[in-house]
Amino acid sequence: MNNHVAARTLAGLLAASGAALALAQQPAPAPSFAPSNLSPKGVQSIAANCAMCHGTAGRAAANSPLASLAGKSRDEIAQSMAQFKSGQRPATVMHQIAKGYTDDEIAALAAYFAGLPR
């Protein structure tokens, strides 16, 4: 191989490794999630996540320190979730859970639980 070809090959390798280094230093793109399903069945599915702590259909067990959600006012539920999400309201896990929901999902959950009988 003559010197000219070797120099061009070396320059190409250096350029490629520089480009790879630049790509490696860029932050990874945010993951793409599926859009919310705010249909009645979708909201019911999201609300099922609350059952572990707040009881089936939003009715906490008797003498539970956790709030029942069924039949509470829509505004009260939405406001509580917003306060958990922002960190204004103290919580053990609700602040982390609330951060996982969009404002539209919170509004849909609030309407869902408000519409359930106590």
C-alpha positions in Angstrom: 0.0 0.0 0.0 1.4 3.4 -0.9 1.7 6.2 1.6 -1.2 8.2 0.0 -3.6 5.3 0.3 -2.5 4.6 3.9 -2.9 8.2 4.8 -6.4 8.3 3.4 -7.3 5.1 5.2 -6.0 6.4 8.5 -7.9 9.7 8.0 -11.1 7.8 7.3 -10.7 5.7 10.4 -10.0 8.8 12.5 -13.0 10.5 11.1 -15.2 7.5 11.8 -14.0 7.1 15.4 -14.5 10.8 16.0 -18.1 10.6 14.7 -18.7 7.5 16.9 -17.3 9.4 20.0 -19.5 12.3 19.2 -22.6 10.0 19.0 -21.6 8.3 22.2 -21.5 11.6 24.1 -25.0 12.7 23.0 -27.8 11.8 25.5 -30.0 8.9 24.5 -33.4 10.0 23.1 -36.3 9.8 25.4 -38.3 6.6 25.1 -41.4 6.7 23.0 -44.5 5.5 24.9 -47.9 4.6 23.6 -50.4 7.4 23.8 -52.9 7.3 26.7 -56.1 5.3 26.2 -58.7 7.6 27.7 -61.6 5.6 26.5 -63.9 4.3 29.2 -62.2 0.9 29.2 -58.8 2.5 29.1 -59.6 4.7 32.1 -61.0 1.6 33.9 -57.7 -0.2 33.2 -55.7 2.8 34.6 -57.9 2.9 37.7 -57.2 -0.8 38.3 -53.7 0.3 39.3 -55.2 2.1 42.4 -56.9 -1.0 43.7 -53.9 -2.4 45.5 -54.0 0.4 48.0 -57.4 2.1 47.6 -59.4 -1.0 47.2 -61.5 -2.6 44.5 -63.5 0.0 42.7 -61.9 2.7 44.8 -63.4 1.4 48.1 -60.6 1.0 50.7 -60.9 -1.7 53.4 -62.7 -0.8 56.6 -60.5 1.0 59.1 -57.8 1.5 56.4 -55.7 4.6 56.8 -55.9 5.1 53.0 -58.7 7.1 51.5 -61.5 5.5 49.5 -61.7 7.2 46.1 -65.2 6.0 45.1 -67.7 8.8 45.2 -65.2 11.5 46.2 -65.5 14.8 44.3 -63.7 15.0 41.0 -62.0 18.2 42.1 -60.8 16.8 45.4 -59.3 13.8 43.7 -57.7 15.8 40.9 -56.3 18.4 43.4 -54.9 15.7 45.6 -53.2 14.0 42.6 -51.8 17.4 41.5 -50.4 18.0 44.9 -48.8 14.6 45.1 -47.4 15.0 41.6 -45.8 18.4 42.5 -44.5 17.2 45.8 -46.7 19.8 47.8 -48.5 17.0 49.6 -46.5 14.6 51.7 -46.6 10.9 50.7 -44.8 7.6 50.9 -45.3 6.5 47.3 -48.1 8.6 45.9 -45.8 11.4 44.8 -44.0 8.8 42.6 -47.2 7.2 41.3 -48.8 10.6 40.5 -45.8 11.6 38.4 -46.5 8.7 36.1 -49.8 10.1 35.0 -50.5 13.0 32.6 -52.9 15.8 33.6 -55.5 14.3 31.2 -55.1 10.9 32.8 -55.5 12.4 36.3 -58.7 14.2 35.2 -60.1 11.0 33.7 -59.3 9.1 36.9 -60.9 11.8 39.0 -64.0 11.7 36.9 -64.1 7.9 37.0 -63.8 7.5 40.8 -66.2 10.5 41.4 -68.8 8.6 39.3 -68.6 5.4 41.4 -70.9 4.9 44.3 -69.4 5.1 47.8 
